Amino acid sequence: MRNPLVHLFPDRIEAGVDEAGRGCLAGPVVAAAIILPPDFRHPLLNDSKQLSETQRATLRPILEQEALAFAFGVCSVEEIEQLNILKASLLAMHRALDGLSVRPEAIAVDGNRFVPYPLIPHQCVVKGDGKIWSIAAASVLAKTHRDELMEALHNLHPEYGWERNKGYPTAAHRRAIAQFGANECHRKTFNLLGG
């Protein structure tokens, strides 16, 4: 049985932040920020990578309804190429925080890197999406929102199978790049073909 999740800043208005799509070969990187009520619990909530697509789809409307505030931040392929993926991921997190309708008093960040947000303290938590309620919730929102964006891009470019691989470097995705070439949605600074 996994350890129960906790609130990192139980006495403050805590925003959890996480991103999705950092390791992809195509599409934007998406971050979500969410402020949950201090007593929020849900038995299904965990790191989005540990959940099925159906479980994430079940959780998303619950999180959006229960949240005190949530917002998304997106960095485009062009921004990823210009900045690099780490800087683009951090910028997407800041954009998500910028969009919150409630100002947090502290920020819980997944991972070990963050650019300080103006006037609000933060704490990075490695594998925080499996430890902290707000980060787990942000991971679900970021993943489901990015998946929707990739499914829309799939309709424009069905040959890459993005409705299944969501732009990640699967063998099938790499075979499609080898066959059809890269398009404007691919991150050209990444090793698209592997090897």
C-alpha positions, -999 to 999 in steps of 0.1 A, spaced: 0 0 0 14 34 -10 20 62 15 -10 85 19 -6 119 3 -2 150 24 -7 188 22 28 203 21 17 237 35 -14 228 56 -17 262 73 -14 282 41 -32 286 7 -11 261 -12 -9 259 -50 4 227 -65 22 229 -98 32 202 -123 39 198 -160 32 172 -187 49 166 -220 85 174 -211 98 141 -226 77 143 -258 90 146 -294 60 167 -305 35 192 -292 36 218 -264 46 214 -228 16 220 -205 16 230 -168 -13 231 -144 -16 250 -111 -43 241 -86 -54 252 -51 -74 225 -33 -94 230 -1 -72 222 29 -94 192 38 -95 178 2 -90 140 -1 -98 115 -28 -90 78 -27 -82 76 -64 -59 106 -66 -22 98 -72 6 106 -96 -11 108 -130 14 84 -145 2 57 -120 -34 62 -132 -52 49 -162 -67 72 -188 -102 64 -175 -91 72 -139 -76 105 -150 -108 113 -169 -129 105 -138 -108 127 -115 -105 158 -137 -141 171 -133 -140 163 -96 -107 183 -92 -120 212 -113 -152 214 -93 -136 210 -59 -106 233 -65 -106 268 -51 -88 278 -83 -69 261 -112 -53 273 -144 -31 260 -172 1 273 -187 13 263 -222 47 267 -240 46 261 -277 70 240 -297 86 273 -310 92 284 -274 106 250 -264 131 252 -294 140 288 -284 144 284 -247 151 246 -242 127 222 -226 136 229 -190 132 267 -193 99 262 -213 86 238 -186 93 264 -159 78 292 -179 46 271 -184 44 266 -146 47 304 -141 20 310 -167 -3 285 -149 3 303 -116 -3 337 -133 -38 324 -143 -50 315 -108 -80 335 -96 -69 330 -60 -34 341 -49 -15 313 -32 6 318 -1 29 290 -9 38 269 -40 44 231 -40 64 222 -71 70 188 -86 106 181 -93 139 197 -82 141 228 -103 120 260 -102 124 297 -109 112 315 -78 77 331 -83 75 367 -73 68 372 -35 55 337 -29 77 310 -13 80 276 -29 92 242 -21 103 216 -47 94 180 -40 111 152 -61 83 128 -72 59 152 -55 31 140 -78 30 108 -57 34 125 -23 15 159 -22 -22 163 -28 -20 195 -48 9 183 -70 -9 150 -77 -40 171 -87 -19 194 -109 -3 164 -126 -38 150 -135 -50 183 -149 -18 189 -169 -18 154 -183 -55 154 -193 -53 189 -208 -22 181 -228 -37 148 -240 -67 168 -254 -43 192 -272 -25 162 -288 -57 145 -298 -67 178 -316 -33 178 -333 -38 141 -343 -69 152 -363 -46 174 -384 -17 149 -386 -32 114 -381 -1 96 -396 19 100 -363 -6 82 -340 -7 111 -315 -42 100 -303 -23 70 -288 13 80 -282 5 117 -273 38 127 -289 60 106 -267 90 87 -282 74 54 -288 88 30 -315 56 36 -336 60 74 -334 96 72 -344 88 49 -373 62 74 -385 87 102 -383 112 81 -404 85 75 -429 67 108 -432 94 132 -418 90 157 -390 64 185 -392 58 218 -375 46 201 -343 79 182 -338 106 195 -316 135 196 -340 161 201 -313 152 167 -299 166 134 -311 135 125 -331 147 92 -345 166 78 -315 197 58 -317 
